[in-house]
């Protein structure tokens, strides 16, 4: 009898432990950060106009326009790593006092992330800083995550978020353009934001002759390429000279091909380029339209290099998160960790240099 009771108790204990582990894994993990303590640093940016796929903002002061980027934060709710990521993000924003913050994808990931998405947006509200985002391949890839559309809707519902869902007939969530004007209302620069999805559909694989058992990275689709051409044409019609930058998560195939030559303008390459497994023709459209001078990517946490391909600068933003893989988890000395942020200071003619910074510099 005693043996049977012990067996029953052991079984119950195993069930309780297993149930607790499942509950911990599935319950929503909020950001372990004191959001109420975030102080407003203010903004001198003015939002002039919004359409379904573009927003026009104005730098109301006669000075350079500053943009700070973060990418691959992977805010999955893990207490220590998420806290470190968010703390660094907020401190770097307070230090730089940017006019605009851009998030390069894989921003809020893992299961039950609706609360974390709202918390991230609320941080920017408390800071009083305008921000924009593209989605990465890990937004919406968990069966218990909110969808990519829900993520876009949550972000865009906040006053200081410039993100737009985009036109209904264009594939993806978050294809939109940010037009930046100077204090005298002259055109400065445009940032064209593109969704690169999270996994290739069977239909897309068939279109590009990729076998069903292969799983290459997703990327920009045909309708997005046509939209890109249209948004540039509209920009040229409205402003004349139309200089732009493209921001997307998964690198273009041209980035992978060119990186094999090892000829970099700056930065380091500590892993292979995980580029899109197909080419819908965006790079050709970029060359044809003559508007975009730079394309920025996220996705590869161990790369932050920049290179030139057919006169177009292709480069990585600085990976910012500690939850997913990175130099920190591969045994690199902390001085060599790549987590950080990127700064763009743009003059009135839309010219800029992108400067990478590492959190390790501040340690």
C-alpha positions in Angstrom: 0.0 0.0 0.0 2.8 2.4 1.0 4.6 1.6 -2.3 1.5 2.5 -4.3 1.0 5.8 -2.5 4.7 6.7 -3.2 4.2 5.9 -6.9 1.0 8.0 -7.0 2.8 10.9 -5.2 5.8 10.7 -7.6 3.4 10.7 -10.6 1.6 13.7 -9.2 4.9 15.5 -8.6 6.0 14.8 -12.2 2.7 16.1 -13.5 3.0 19.3 -11.3 6.5 19.9 -12.5 5.6 19.3 -16.1 2.5 21.4 -15.8 4.5 24.2 -14.2 7.1 24.1 -17.0 4.4 24.2 -19.7 2.6 27.1 -17.9 5.8 29.0 -17.6 6.6 28.5 -21.3 3.1 29.5 -22.4 2.0 32.3 -20.1 2.7 35.8 -21.3 6.0 37.2 -20.0 5.9 40.9 -19.8 9.1 43.0 -20.2 10.9 43.1 -16.9 11.4 46.8 -17.0 10.0 49.7 -15.1 8.2 51.5 -17.9 6.7 54.1 -15.6 10.2 55.4 -14.8 10.9 56.3 -18.5 11.2 60.1 -18.7 10.0 62.1 -21.7 12.9 63.5 -23.7 10.6 65.2 -26.2 10.7 65.7 -29.9 10.8 68.6 -32.4 9.5 66.4 -35.2 6.1 67.3 -36.7 3.9 64.8 -38.5 2.4 66.6 -41.6 0.5 63.9 -43.4 -0.4 60.2 -43.4 -1.8 58.1 -46.2 -2.3 54.3 -46.3 1.3 53.7 -47.3 3.3 56.9 -46.5 3.9 59.4 -43.7 5.5 62.8 -44.1 7.4 64.3 -41.2 9.2 67.6 -40.8 12.4 68.5 -39.0 11.3 71.8 -37.5 14.8 72.9 -36.5 17.6 74.0 -38.8 20.0 71.2 -37.9 20.9 67.6 -38.9 18.2 65.0 -38.6 19.3 62.1 -36.3 18.1 58.6 -36.6 19.0 55.7 -34.3 18.4 52.1 -35.3 18.1 48.8 -33.3 17.5 45.4 -34.7 17.0 41.8 -33.7 16.2 42.7 -30.1 14.2 39.4 -29.7 12.2 40.6 -26.8 10.9 37.2 -25.7 10.2 38.0 -22.1 13.2 36.2 -20.7 13.8 38.3 -17.6 17.6 38.9 -17.6 18.2 39.2 -21.4 15.1 41.2 -22.2 15.9 43.5 -19.3 19.4 44.1 -20.5 18.2 44.7 -24.1 15.5 47.2 -23.2 17.7 49.0 -20.6 20.4 49.5 -23.2 17.9 50.6 -25.8 16.4 53.2 -23.5 19.7 54.5 -22.3 21.1 54.8 -25.8 18.0 56.7 -26.9 18.3 59.1 -24.0 22.0 59.5 -24.8 21.5 60.2 -28.5 18.2 62.1 -28.4 17.2 61.0 -31.9 14.5 62.5 -34.1 13.5 59.0 -35.2 14.1 55.5 -34.0 14.0 52.6 -36.5 13.6 48.9 -35.5 14.9 46.4 -38.0 12.8 43.3 -37.3 12.7 40.4 -34.8 11.6 43.1 -32.3 9.1 41.2 -30.1 9.2 37.5 -30.4 8.1 34.2 -28.9 4.8 33.1 -27.4 2.1 35.4 -25.9 3.8 38.6 -27.0 0.8 40.9 -27.2 1.6 42.5 -23.9 5.3 42.9 -24.7 4.4 44.6 -28.0 2.2 47.1 -26.2 4.9 47.6 -23.6 7.6 48.3 -26.2 5.3 50.9 -27.8 4.5 52.4 -24.5 8.2 53.0 -23.8 8.4 55.1 -26.9 5.3 57.0 -25.9 6.9 57.8 -22.5 10.1 58.9 -24.2 8.1 61.1 -26.6 10.2 59.9 -29.5 8.9 59.0 -33.0 9.7 55.5 -34.1 9.1 53.1 -37.0 9.6 49.4 -37.6 9.8 46.5 -40.0 9.0 43.0 -39.0 11.5 40.1 -39.0 11.2 36.4 -39.7 10.5 35.6 -36.0 7.4 37.9 -35.5 4.4 35.6 -35.7 6.4 32.3 -36.2 5.2 30.9 -32.8 1.8 29.3 -32.7 1.0 31.2 -29.5 2.2 34.5 -30.9 0.0 37.3 -32.2 0.0 37.5 -36.0 2.2 39.8 -38.0 -0.9 41.9 -38.9 -1.8 42.2 -35.2 1.7 43.3 -34.4 1.6 46.0 -37.1 -1.9 47.1 -35.9 -0.7 47.4 -32.3 2.4 49.4 -33.1 0.6 51.7 -35.5 -2.1 52.5 -33.0 0.3 54.5 -30.9 0.7 58.2 -31.4 4.5 58.2 -31.8 4.7 55.2 -34.1 5.0 56.0 -37.8 4.5 52.4 -38.9 1.7 51.7 -41.4 0.2 48.5 -42.6 0.4 49.5 -46.2 -1.8 48.9 -49.3 -4.0 45.9 -49.2 -3.0 44.7 -52.7 0.7 44.6 -51.7 2.0 41.5 -50.0 3.1 41.7 -46.4 2.5 43.8 -43.2 4.3 47.1 -43.0 5.2 48.2 -46.5 5.4 52.0 -46.2 7.5 55.1 -46.8 8.6 57.9 -44.4 9.3 61.2 -46.2 11.4 63.5 -44.2 11.3 67.3 -44.9 13.6 70.1 -43.7 12.5 73.0 -41.6 11.9 75.1 -44.8 9.6 72.3 -46.1 12.2 71.2 -48.7 12.6 67.5 -49.2 15.4 65.8 -47.3 15.3 62.0 -47.5 12.9 59.0 -47.7 13.0 55.7 -45.8 11.2 52.9 -47.6 10.3 50.1 -45.3 9.7 46.6 -46.6 8.4 43.4 -45.0 10.5 40.3 -45.9 8.2 37.7 -44.3 9.1 34.7 -42.1 9.0 31.6 -44.3 8.5 30.8 -47.9 5.1 29.4 -48.9 4.7 26.3 -50.9 3.4 28.4 -53.8 6.4 30.6 -53.7 8.8 27.7 -53.6 7.0 26.3 -56.7 7.3 29.7 -58.4 11.1 29.7 -58.0 11.7 26.0 -58.5 12.6 25.3 -54.9 11.8 21.8 -53.6 9.2 21.4 -50.9 11.7 20.0 -48.4 14.0 23.0 -48.7 13.5 26.0 -46.3 15.4 29.0 -47.6 14.9 32.4 -46.1 11.8 34.4 -47.2 12.1 37.8 -48.9 10.5 40.6 -50.9 7.7 39.5 -53.3 6.7 40.7 -56.8 3.9 43.0 -55.6 6.3 44.7 -53.2 8.8 45.4 -56.0 6.0 47.0 -58.1 5.0 49.0 -55.0 8.6 50.1 -54.5 8.7 51.4 -58.1 5.4 53.2 -57.6 6.3 54.9 -54.3 9.6 56.2 -55.8 7.7 57.5 -58.9 5.2 59.3 -56.7 8.1 60.7 -54.6 9.8 62.0 -57.7 6.6 63.5 -59.0 6.0 65.3 -55.7 9.4 66.4 -54.7 11.6 66.2 -57.8 14.9 64.8 -56.7 14.0 61.8 -54.5 16.8 60.3 -52.4 15.9 57.2 -50.4 17.1 54.4 -48.1 15.5 51.0 -47.9 15.1 49.2 -44.6 14.3 45.5 -44.6 15.1 42.5 -42.3 16.3 39.6 -44.5 19.2 40.5 -46.8 18.9 40.6 -50.5 20.6 37.7 -52.5 23.0 40.3 -53.9 24.3 40.9 -50.3 25.3 37.2 -50.0 26.9 37.1 -53.4 28.9 40.3 -52.9 30.0 39.3 -49.4 31.8 36.3 -50.7 34.4 38.6 -52.2 35.3 39.9 -48.7 35.6 43.5 -49.8 34.0 45.5 -47.0 33.8 49.2 -46.5 33.7 48.7 -42.7 32.5 46.3 -40.0 33.0 42.6 -39.5 31.6 39.3 -40.9 31.5 36.6 -38.2 28.9 34.4 -40.0 27.5 33.6 -43.4 24.9 35.9 -45.0 21.5 34.3 -44.6 19.9 36.0 -47.6 16.5 35.5 -49.2 16.4 32.2 -51.2 14.9 33.9 -54.2 15.2 37.1 -56.2 12.0 39.0 -57.0 13.9 41.8 -58.7 14.1 44.4 -56.0 17.8 45.1 -56.5 17.3 45.6 -60.2 14.4 47.9 -59.5 16.6 49.9 -57.1 19.2 50.4 -59.9 16.5 51.2 -62.4 14.8 53.8 -60.3 18.0 55.6 -59.3 16.5 56.8 -56.0 17.8 54.4 -53.3 21.5 54.8 -52.3 21.6 52.5 -49.4 19.8 49.3 -48.2 20.0 48.2 -44.5 19.3 44.7 -43.1 19.0 42.9 -39.8 18.7 39.1 -39.4 22.3 38.1 -39.1 23.4 38.8 -35.5 27.1 38.3 -36.1 27.6 40.6 -39.0 27.7 44.4 -39.1 29.7 45.0 -42.3 28.9 47.3 -45.2 29.8 46.8 -48.9 29.1 48.3 -52.3 27.3 46.4 -55.0 26.8 48.1 -58.4 27.1 51.5 -56.8 24.5 50.7 -54.1 25.6 50.5 -50.4 24.3 47.4 -48.7 24.9 47.1 -45.0 23.7 45.7 -41.7 22.3 47.6 -38.8 23.8 46.7 -35.4 22.1 43.8 -33.7 20.8 44.8 -30.3 19.4 41.8 -28.4 20.8 39.4 -25.9 18.2 36.7 -26.0 19.0 35.0 -29.3 22.3 33.8 -30.6 25.2 36.2 -30.8 28.8 36.8 -29.9 27.9 36.9 -26.2 26.6 33.3 -26.4 29.5 32.0 -28.5 32.2 32.8 -25.9 33.6 36.0 -27.4 35.2 38.4 -25.0 32.7 41.1 -24.1 34.7 43.8 -25.9 33.9 41.9 -29.1 30.2 41.6 -28.6 28.2 43.3 -31.4 25.1 44.2 -29.6 24.5 47.9 -29.9 22.9 50.6 -32.0 23.5 52.6 -35.2 23.4 56.3 -35.7 22.5 58.3 -38.8 23.0 62.0 -38.8 21.6 63.4 -42.0 22.1 66.9 -43.5 19.5 69.0 -45.2 20.4 67.4 -48.6 19.8 63.9 -47.3 23.5 62.9 -47.1 24.7 60.9 -44.1 27.1 58.4 -42.8 26.0 55.4 -40.7 28.0 54.9 -37.5 27.9 51.7 -35.5 28.2 51.6 -31.7 28.5 48.7 -29.4 27.1 48.5 -25.9 30.5 47.0 -24.8 32.0 50.4 -25.5 30.0 51.8 -22.6 30.7 48.9 -20.2 
